[in-house]
Amino acid sequence: MNRIDIVYGGQQYSLAGRSIDSIQTEIDAAITTGKPYWLMVNSGGGRFEDAYLLIAPGIPFAVLNVKPEDGQDIDLDVDGVFGQDGL
């Protein structure tokens, strides 16, 4: 199953069963309206819980394609940056 990770506020969230294109389209449409938008994502390691991320101009976040088409996993925490509060 395809999984997309989102890094927001220094924390990692995920969306399963979605393509990166569909998420980008959803975010683009939300930003185009100029109104705040809440994107529902999964939070948690073993048992996922719904989390809502505020998407609005000026709020940084990253969308990561965890399982590319070649099927190889990407190690997202190679240098341990996801556990840090700051640089």
N, C-alpha and C positions, 0 to 999 in steps of 0.2 A: 504494500500500500504506500502511496506517495505521502510524504509528510513535509510540511513547510514549517520552518521555525521562524519566529519573530523575536527580535531582541528589542526590548522597550524598557526604558528606565533602568538599564543594567540587568534586567531579568529576562529569562528566556521563556517563551510561550510557544505553542504549536497549533497547527491546523492539519487535520488528517483528511485524506480523500479530496484535496483541492489541488489545483495546479497553481503555479506561481503566476501565470497569466491571469487567471480568474481573480486572484487576490489583488494583483496590481490594478486590474480593471475596476474592482470594487472600491479600492482606495482612491484611484483617480477620480471616479465619479463622486465620491464623498467630498474630496477636496475642491472639486469644481463648483459644488454648490455654495462653498464659502461658509457652511454651517458645520459646527462640531458633529462628529460621527462616532458612534461606539461600535468597534469591531469585536465580535465575540470570538474568543480563542480558548484554547485549553491551557490550564495551569496545573502544575503538580507533576510528580514523577511517576508513582505507581498508580494512583487513582486520580484520574483527570477531573478537574473541576472547572466550571465555566468562569472565565475572567473577561472583562470588558475593557478594551484599550481605547482611550480617547484619541481619535485621529483628527487633527486640525493643523493648519499651517503653523510652522515653528516648533512642532513637537517631533524630535528626531526618533527614528526607529529604522530597523533593518529587516528585510525579508530574505531568508536563506533557504535555498533549495537543498534539503538534507539528502535526498536520494535522487541523484541525477539519472538520466535515461539509461546510462550504462549499468545501473544497479549497484554501484559501489557506494558504500557508506562514506560520509565525510566526517572526520573527527572535528567537531565544532569547538572543542576545548583544548586544543593542542598546547596552548601556552598558558592556560589557566585564567584567561581574562574574564570569563563569565562569572567567576566567583568574587571579583574585586568590586569594591564600591567606587574606586577612582583610580586614576593612573598615577 
